[in-house]
């Protein structure tokens, strides 16, 4: 019989599965690990809009550096 901890882990996996599907539909290019980190940051109080802005900025910087 699954324990409460097992049930919580499975629920977390289910959430990430759904987020991964949404991420693919929206073409965010975020993998499961990155999605998990984003969820964790948001759950710990990070503003989602600010997080999205940082991700966009980092991608722009990476693209700029790769062109050089």
C-alpha positions in Angstrom: 0.0 0.0 0.0 1.4 3.4 -1.0 2.4 5.7 1.8 1.4 9.4 2.0 4.9 10.4 0.8 4.5 8.1 -2.2 1.2 9.7 -3.0 2.7 13.1 -2.8 5.6 12.2 -5.1 3.2 10.7 -7.6 1.0 13.8 -7.5 4.1 16.0 -8.1 5.1 13.8 -11.1 1.6 14.1 -12.5 1.7 17.9 -12.2 5.1 18.0 -14.0 3.7 15.6 -16.7 0.8 18.1 -17.3 3.2 21.1 -17.3 5.5 19.4 -19.7 2.6 18.8 -22.1 1.5 22.4 -21.8 5.2 23.5 -22.3 5.4 21.5 -25.5 2.2 22.9 -26.8 3.4 26.5 -26.1 6.9 25.7 -27.4 8.6 27.0 -24.3 11.7 24.8 -24.7 11.7 24.1 -21.0 12.6 20.5 -20.0 11.2 18.6 -17.0 14.0 19.7 -14.7 13.6 23.3 -15.7 9.9 23.1 -15.2 10.4 21.5 -11.8 12.8 24.3 -10.8 10.3 27.0 -12.0 7.5 25.4 -10.0 9.7 25.2 -6.9 10.7 28.8 -7.2 7.1 30.0 -7.6 6.0 27.8 -4.7 8.7 29.5 -2.6 7.4 33.0 -3.4 9.2 34.0 -6.7 7.0 36.2 -8.8 6.0 34.2 -12.0 6.2 37.2 -14.2 9.6 38.1 -12.9 10.8 34.5 -13.4 9.5 34.5 -17.0 11.4 37.8 -17.7 14.6 36.4 -16.3 14.3 33.3 -18.4 13.7 35.4 -21.5 16.7 37.7 -20.7 19.0 34.7 -20.1 17.9 33.2 -23.5 18.6 36.5 -25.2 22.1 36.7 -23.6 22.8 33.1 -24.5 21.8 33.8 -28.1 24.0 36.9 -28.3 27.0 35.1 -26.9 26.5 32.2 -29.3 26.5 34.6 -32.2 29.8 36.1 -31.2 
